[in-house]
Amino acid sequence: MNQTQFGDLAGVTKKTQMLYEGEQRSPKADYLTSIANAGVDVQYLLTGNRSVAGSNGSQAAYRVEDGTPIGLGSPTPSADAVPVAMYDIEAAAGAGRSLEAEPIKTTLYFPPEQLSALGLSPGRVAGVQVRGDSMEGTLEDGDWTLVDLSNTDPRQEGVFLLLVSGERRIKRVQRLAGGALYLISDNDHYQPEMIPPEQMREVEILGRCEVRIGRIS
């Protein structure tokens, strides 16, 4: 678009658009809202950090357990919104145990009542980006998942973020008799893996994956 066309899109004149682009004037909220509705990644424009929706196209959110659609968080904060840090676990460079020690790729903001309805507590939830196809069918490569960091009990089967021999992985976990863990990839091209009790010291469950944020197909 030229400046006239883009100004029309945002409801401003060509001159105003030129002033914004020349950093001679700062845009107001209604301008940012208009261009966001047209598909501009406003978070990237303001901070240089891409929002989840802006980096991956149209997005939708679902419960991991049953695929129920839920509301998607926003890349822009509101007065009472809860920030949820989103991490790329493949890019993680730390020792592996603390997500909080890793660089934040982006941030999503959720109304506190939405997190509460999902059983998630502010301050005990983090987003991680899924890498690889081992959970295909449940979590696709490039999806994001919200992880309940307060739920590390595998006695109720579910999809968990784990630390296995220093490597972060996302797997479906079953607790077997005798204390062993069964790690299952939902993509049946991958064989399940059993962690016997004597090797449990190499495994730490970091949290349960509750929400999938993925591209709309």
Order of alpha helices (4+ residues) and beta strands (2+ residues): alpha-alpha-alpha-alpha-alpha-beta-beta-beta-beta-alpha-beta-beta-beta-beta-beta-beta-beta
